[in-house]
Amino acid sequence: MTQGLVSIIVAAYNAANLLPRCLDSLVSQTYGNLEIIIINDASTDNTQDIINTYQARDSRIIALSMPVNSGAPAARNEGMKHTRGEFMTMVDADDEIAANTIELCIKDFLDNPNLDFVTFDLCLKDPATNQTTPFRTNPQVPKVMTGQEACYWSILYDFAPNGMSRSPLEQNMPALAQYGQHSDETVTHLIFLNARYVKLGTGRYYYYQMPYSVTHQISARRMEILDSRLLLKKQLEERKVPDKILLRLEKRRWKEYISMCYFYWKNKKHLTPLEQRQAIRKLRDVYDTFTYTRLPLSTVLKPRFMMLPTFGIFYLQLKTVFTLKLINVCP
């Protein structure tokens, strides 16, 4: 581990059109003690050519390749094996950060040696209009909090959980890439639990809301979020976290579960017969993981979304609600 060095991990798959924007923002950071590790996740476009061009210009860039397309979490895990930095962060290939973002994070770490994680100031960017919308952080979230407090507040997105950590926190986390695009977020909650203190930082991270991302696609992979949340529940239970964190997670799982039911109902015709069977089986299995006692009464007795004895009856209720457009549900 090299003191003061920041390792930035970028996983890239068919990102040739957008990767230059990301890399330009990284190589132009006002804090120069960096290593930028780019992992080409078996791209079929000219992503590798872009990487080669930037690597020839900047010796801080380290290029790696995955033998087969494995998804961003697996690619990042591979990149993590090659890091040497005291600090670590990850930037998506289609996103960018402000020129002083890394410098601001490092300043926070140096000002408070007990900090193990500094968040980014997340801004959502519309690629069509270039309009920027700041992420709405709950004003009740402390500016500096314990790791356990950070885990609690992050469960319901009261603040954006991406940022920079001390490298050992990332490296000592379990590899959960098999749970898809939501694996990284699951790991972040666990990182918070192991952190001494977490600070809400001021370094800007621009997240581009791309229409082709997994969270915007009509694909059975959207259901991966349900597996990821179940995994997080298991991990938190094994770590014997306070019950208030687990109850908060159940509230989030239920909300996302309703959303996935709506997604399936609305987009069923776009899925293959096999995907339909897999999706409905997934919804049925996950429904059985909820219990009345672990959710607020206002949730389980909520009209039109009332928890019922079996999945079949519950889903019939939802189909009626969705068909009659009795309530607006975001997919």
LOVEXBA-581288 format. One record per residue (C-alpha): x, y, z; residue number from 0; residue in three letters. Coordinates in Angstrom, 2 decimals. Each point is the difference from the previous one (the first is absolute). Layout:
% LOVEXBA-581288
        u        v        w    i   aa
        X        Y        Z  NUM  ALA
...
END
This chain:
% LOVEXBA-581288
        u        v        w    i   aa
     0.00     0.00     0.00    0  MET
     1.38     3.40    -1.03    1  THR
    -0.75     2.82     2.44    2  GLN
    -2.08     2.82    -1.46    3  GLY
    -0.64    -1.88    -3.24    4  LEU
    -3.62    -0.12    -1.20    5  VAL
    -1.08    -3.01    -2.06    6  SER
    -2.87     0.73    -2.39    7  ILE
    -1.70    -3.04    -1.52    8  ILE
    -1.94     0.30    -3.26    9  VAL
    -1.82    -2.98    -1.53   10  ALA
    -0.76     0.50    -3.69   11  ALA
    -2.21    -2.01    -2.35   12  TYR
    -0.73     1.33    -3.51   13  ASN
     0.62     3.47     1.35   14  ALA
     2.05     1.45    -2.87   15  ALA
    -2.34     2.94    -0.55   16  ASN
    -0.10     1.10     3.64   17  LEU
     3.24    -1.23     1.54   18  LEU
     2.04     3.04    -1.16   19  PRO
    -2.23     2.31     2.05   20  ARG
     0.59    -2.12     3.08   21  CYS
     3.76    -0.31    -0.50   22  LEU
     0.40     3.71    -0.78   23  ASP
    -1.54     0.78     3.38   24  SER
     2.38    -2.42     1.75   25  LEU
     3.30     0.95    -1.61   26  VAL
    -0.74     3.69     0.60   27  SER
    -0.49    -0.34     3.76   28  GLN
     1.68     2.72     2.07   29  THR
     1.27    -2.78     2.29   30  TYR
     2.58    -1.79    -2.09   31  GLY
     1.10    -2.96     2.13   32  ASN
    -2.26    -2.48    -1.77   33  LEU
    -0.08    -3.37    -1.67   34  GLU
    -2.89    -0.46    -2.40   35  ILE
    -0.80    -3.66    -0.52   36  ILE
    -2.22    -0.62    -3.03   37  ILE
    -1.46    -3.46    -0.55   38  ILE
    -1.28    -0.78    -3.48   39  ASN
    -2.85    -2.43     0.62   40  ASP
     0.37    -1.82    -3.35   41  ALA
    -1.37     2.89    -2.05   42  SER
    -0.93    -0.58    -3.63   43  THR
     0.44     3.62    -1.11   44  ASP
     3.20     2.05     0.01   45  ASN
     0.09     0.55     3.75   46  THR
     3.48    -1.57     0.11   47  GLN
     1.27     2.50    -2.57   48  ASP
    -1.19     2.85     2.20   49  ILE
     1.72    -1.54     3.01   50  ILE
     3.23    -0.48    -1.94   51  ASN
    -0.03     3.62    -1.16   52  THR
    -0.39     1.36     3.53   53  TYR
     2.52    -2.43     1.43   54  GLN
     2.58     1.21    -2.51   55  ALA
    -0.58     3.57     1.16   56  ARG
    -0.07    -0.58     3.76   57  ASP
     2.22    -2.43     1.91   58  SER
    -2.46    -0.05     2.91   59  ARG
    -2.43    -2.09    -2.05   60  ILE
     0.10    -3.77     0.47   61  ILE
    -1.93    -2.08    -2.54   62  ALA
    -1.51    -3.41     0.79   63  LEU
    -2.30    -2.29    -1.99   64  SER
    -2.63    -2.58     0.92   65  MET
     0.12    -3.20    -2.12   66  PRO
    -3.80    -0.01    -0.33   67  VAL
    -2.70     2.54     0.74   68  ASN
    -0.69    -0.39     3.72   69  SER
    -1.82     3.17     1.03   70  GLY
     1.26     3.14     1.71   71  ALA
     0.16    -1.40     3.57   72  PRO
     2.22    -2.93    -1.06   73  ALA
     2.19     2.32    -2.06   74  ALA
     0.41     2.35     2.95   75  ARG
     0.89    -2.92     2.25   76  ASN
     2.75    -0.92    -2.44   77  GLU
     1.26     3.57    -0.05   78  GLY
     0.05     0.10     3.78   79  MET
     2.58    -2.81     0.04   80  LYS
     2.47     2.32    -1.73   81  HIS
    -0.42     3.13     2.13   82  THR
     2.90     1.45     1.98   83  ARG
    -1.66     3.11     1.41   84  GLY
    -0.64     1.02     3.57   85  GLU
    -3.42     1.17    -1.20   86  PHE
    -2.40    -1.46    -2.54   87  MET
    -3.00     1.10    -2.01   88  THR
    -1.96    -1.12    -3.04   89  MET
    -1.34     2.02    -2.92   90  VAL
    -2.35    -1.37    -2.64   91  ASP
     1.27     0.20    -3.57   92  ALA
    -2.92     2.21    -1.05   93  ASP
     0.27     2.40     2.96   94  ASP
     2.45     2.73     0.95   95  GLU
     1.24     1.87     3.08   96  ILE
     0.85     3.65     0.54   97  ALA
     3.66     0.98    -0.33   98  ALA
     0.48     0.50     3.76   99  ASN
    -2.06    -2.97     1.24  100  THR
     2.93    -2.21     1.02  101  ILE
     1.83     2.94     1.58  102  GLU
    -3.02     0.88     2.16  103  LEU
    -0.34    -3.60     1.17  104  CYS
     3.68    -0.23     0.90  105  ILE
    -0.23     3.24     1.96  106  LYS
    -2.83    -1.48     2.06  107  ASP
     2.03    -3.14     0.72  108  PHE
     3.04     2.03     1.03  109  LEU
    -2.05     2.33     2.20  110  ASP
    -1.56    -2.94     1.86  111  ASN
     2.17    -3.15     0.27  112  PRO
    -2.99    -1.90     1.44  113  ASN
    -1.93     0.27    -3.24  114  LEU
    -0.20    -3.20    -2.03  115  ASP
    -2.45     1.15    -2.68  116  PHE
    -0.78     3.34    -1.65  117  VAL
    -3.06     0.17    -2.24  118  THR
    -0.24     1.85    -3.28  119  PHE
    -2.42     2.84    -0.58  120  ASP
    -2.14    -1.87    -2.53  121  LEU
    -1.63     1.85    -2.88  122  CYS
    -2.37    -1.68    -2.44  123  LEU
     0.53     1.04    -3.60  124  LYS
    -2.39    -0.37    -2.91  125  ASP
     2.11    -0.90    -3.06  126  PRO
    -2.63     1.38    -2.38  127  ALA
    -0.25     3.48     1.54  128  THR
     3.21     0.07     2.06  129  ASN
    -2.13     1.24     2.87  130  GLN
     1.46    -0.70     3.45  131  THR
    -2.13    -0.83     3.04  132  THR
     1.66    -0.26     3.45  133  PRO
    -0.80    -3.14     1.96  134  PHE
    -2.36     0.89     2.84  135  ARG
     1.70    -0.90     3.25  136  THR
    -2.22    -0.30     3.05  137  ASN
     0.87     3.02     2.19  138  PRO
    -0.19    -2.23     3.08  139  GLN
     3.08    -1.97    -1.11  140  VAL
     3.04     1.11     2.06  141  PRO
     2.89     1.50    -1.94  142  LYS
     2.32    -2.38     1.85  143  VAL
    -1.37    -3.27     1.37  144  MET
     1.10    -3.37     1.26  145  THR
     0.15    -2.86    -2.47  146  GLY
    -3.08    -1.59     1.54  147  GLN
    -1.91     3.26    -0.31  148  GLU
     1.07     0.25    -3.64  149  ALA
    -1.31    -3.51    -0.65  150  CYS
    -3.33     0.94     1.60  151  TYR
    -0.47     3.21    -1.99  152  TRP
     1.20    -1.47    -3.30  153  SER
    -2.54    -2.85     0.02  154  ILE
    -2.78     2.34    -1.14  155  LEU
     2.23     2.24    -2.13  156  TYR
    -0.04     2.87     2.46  157  ASP
     3.36     0.84    -1.49  158  PHE
     1.87    -1.18    -3.09  159  ALA
     2.27    -2.86     1.16  160  PRO
     2.74     0.23    -2.64  161  ASN
     3.37     1.53     0.82  162  GLY
     3.59    -0.71     0.98  163  MET
     1.19    -2.38     2.70  164  SER
     3.21    -1.11     1.59  165  ARG
     1.05    -2.96    -2.15  166  SER
    -0.02    -2.75     2.67  167  PRO
    -3.75     0.53     0.48  168  LEU
    -0.70    -0.86    -3.65  169  GLU
     2.55    -2.79    -0.22  170  GLN
    -1.35    -1.82     3.06  171  ASN
    -3.55    -0.15    -1.31  172  MET
    -1.52    -3.20    -1.48  173  PRO
    -0.08    -0.33    -3.79  174  ALA
    -3.71     0.07    -0.88  175  LEU
     0.12     0.58    -3.74  176  ALA
    -2.34    -2.90    -0.70  177  GLN
    -2.87     2.15     1.23  178  TYR
     0.22     2.37    -2.93  179  GLY
     0.06     3.76    -0.31  180  GLN
    -1.27     0.52     3.55  181  HIS
     2.90    -1.91     1.59  182  SER
     2.16     3.09     0.43  183  ASP
    -2.68     1.80     1.98  184  GLU
    -0.44    -3.02     2.28  185  THR
     3.73     0.01     0.69  186  VAL
    -0.10     3.74     0.74  187  THR
    -2.45    -0.52     2.85  188  HIS
     2.38    -2.59     1.46  189  LEU
     2.94     2.36    -0.44  190  ILE
    -1.84     2.58     2.08  191  PHE
    -0.44    -2.54     2.80  192  LEU
     3.77    -0.54     0.12  193  ASN
     0.81     3.72    -0.17  194  ALA
     0.86     2.03     3.06  195  ARG
    -1.45     3.25    -1.34  196  TYR
    -1.61     1.11    -3.26  197  VAL
    -0.20     3.60    -1.25  198  LYS
    -2.28     1.58    -2.56  199  LEU
     2.49     1.44    -2.47  200  GLY
    -0.18     2.88    -2.47  201  THR
     1.81    -1.47    -3.02  202  GLY
    -2.41    -0.15    -2.93  203  ARG
    -0.83    -3.27    -1.76  204  TYR
    -2.12     0.31    -3.14  205  TYR
    -2.20    -3.04    -0.52  206  TYR
    -1.40    -0.18    -3.52  207  TYR
    -3.43    -1.66    -0.12  208  GLN
     0.56    -2.10    -3.11  209  MET
    -3.01    -1.74    -1.59  210  PRO
     1.99    -3.18    -0.70  211  TYR
     1.03    -0.63     3.62  212  SER
    -1.38    -3.11     1.72  213  VAL
    -2.23     2.13     2.21  214  THR
    -1.70     1.42    -3.11  215  HIS
    -0.16    -3.12    -2.18  216  GLN
    -2.99    -2.24    -0.58  217  ILE
     1.81    -3.13     1.07  218  SER
    -0.47    -2.83     2.47  219  ALA
     3.33     1.14     1.48  220  ARG
    -1.93     2.74     1.74  221  ARG
    -1.08    -2.72     2.44  222  MET
     3.59    -0.29     1.23  223  GLU
    -0.76     2.80     2.42  224  ILE
    -2.17    -2.40     2.02  225  LEU
     2.85    -2.50     0.40  226  ASP
     2.38     2.77     0.92  227  SER
    -2.25     1.28     2.78  228  ARG
    -0.47    -3.51     1.39  229  LEU
     3.76    -0.39     0.05  230  LEU
     0.38     3.30     1.84  231  LEU
    -2.58    -1.14     2.54  232  LYS
     1.95    -3.21     0.61  233  LYS
     3.30     1.86     0.32  234  GLN
    -1.46     2.49     2.47  235  LEU
    -1.58    -2.75     2.09  236  GLU
     3.31    -1.85     0.14  237  GLU
     1.65     3.19     1.27  238  ARG
    -2.71     0.37     2.67  239  LYS
    -0.77     3.60    -0.84  240  VAL
    -2.58     1.92     2.06  241  PRO
    -3.56    -0.95    -0.84  242  ASP
    -0.83     3.52    -1.18  243  LYS
     2.32    -0.50    -2.98  244  ILE
    -1.65    -3.32    -0.92  245  LEU
    -3.48     1.51     0.30  246  LEU
     1.08     2.84    -2.23  247  ARG
     1.25    -2.48    -2.58  248  LEU
    -3.31    -1.90     0.07  249  GLU
    -1.85     3.21    -0.74  250  LYS
     2.27     0.59    -2.98  251  ARG
    -0.28    -3.61    -1.21  252  ARG
    -3.79     0.19     0.06  253  TRP
    -0.06     3.22    -2.01  254  LYS
     2.41    -1.44    -2.59  255  GLU
    -1.98    -3.23    -0.09  256  TYR
    -3.19     1.88    -0.91  257  ILE
     1.97     1.81    -2.67  258  SER
     1.24    -3.29    -1.48  259  MET
    -3.56    -1.39    -0.01  260  CYS
    -1.06     3.05    -2.00  261  TYR
     2.98    -0.38    -2.32  262  PHE
    -0.97    -3.62    -0.70  263  TYR
    -3.69     0.81    -0.53  264  TRP
     0.77     2.88    -2.36  265  LYS
     2.78    -1.67    -2.00  266  ASN
    -0.95    -3.67     0.05  267  LYS
    -0.65    -0.02    -3.75  268  LYS
     3.61     1.07    -0.66  269  HIS
     1.44    -2.98     1.89  270  LEU
     0.50    -3.47    -1.42  271  THR
    -2.21    -2.82     1.38  272  PRO
     2.99    -1.28     1.98  273  LEU
     0.70     3.44     1.43  274  GLU
    -3.67     0.34     0.93  275  GLN
     0.05    -3.28     1.92  276  ARG
     3.24     0.93     1.73  277  GLN
    -1.30     3.45     0.92  278  ALA
    -3.28    -1.20     1.47  279  ILE
     1.85    -2.73     1.93  280  ARG
     2.37     2.64     1.34  281  LYS
    -2.86     2.25     1.07  282  LEU
    -1.73    -2.92     1.73  283  ARG
     3.15    -1.11     1.83  284  ASP
     0.89     3.50     1.17  285  VAL
    -3.57     0.65     1.18  286  TYR
     0.41    -2.88     2.43  287  ASP
     3.00     1.76     1.62  288  THR
    -2.20     2.81     1.35  289  PHE
    -1.88    -0.22     3.30  290  THR
    -2.66     2.22     1.53  291  TYR
     2.03     0.62     3.14  292  THR
     3.04     1.41    -1.83  293  ARG
    -1.90     2.72    -1.87  294  LEU
    -1.92     3.00     1.35  295  PRO
    -3.74    -0.56     0.31  296  LEU
    -0.54     3.01    -2.24  297  SER
     1.89    -1.91    -2.69  298  THR
    -1.51    -3.48     0.26  299  VAL
    -3.55     1.39     0.36  300  LEU
     0.37     2.68    -2.66  301  LYS
    -3.06    -0.03    -2.28  302  PRO
     0.69    -1.53    -3.44  303  ARG
     3.38    -1.32     1.19  304  PHE
    -1.17    -2.01     3.00  305  MET
     2.11    -3.02     0.91  306  MET
    -2.14    -3.10    -0.51  307  LEU
     0.40    -3.69     1.00  308  PRO
     1.35    -1.22    -3.35  309  THR
     1.91     1.48    -2.91  310  PHE
    -2.76    -1.01    -2.44  311  GLY
    -2.65     2.04     1.82  312  ILE
     2.41     2.88     0.55  313  PHE
     1.00     0.18    -3.66  314  TYR
    -3.64    -0.17    -1.10  315  LEU
    -0.58     3.06     2.19  316  GLN
     2.91     1.81    -1.66  317  LEU
    -1.11    -0.90    -3.52  318  LYS
    -3.40     1.48     0.74  319  THR
     1.59     3.18     1.35  320  VAL
     2.34     0.32    -2.98  321  PHE
    -2.66    -0.82    -2.60  322  THR
    -2.49     2.51     1.36  323  LEU
     2.77     2.55     0.47  324  LYS
    -1.09     0.55     3.58  325  LEU
     3.42     1.26     0.99  326  ILE
     3.16     1.17    -1.75  327  ASN
     2.91    -2.35     0.62  328  VAL
     3.45     0.76    -1.35  329  CYS
     1.69    -3.05    -1.60  330  PRO
END
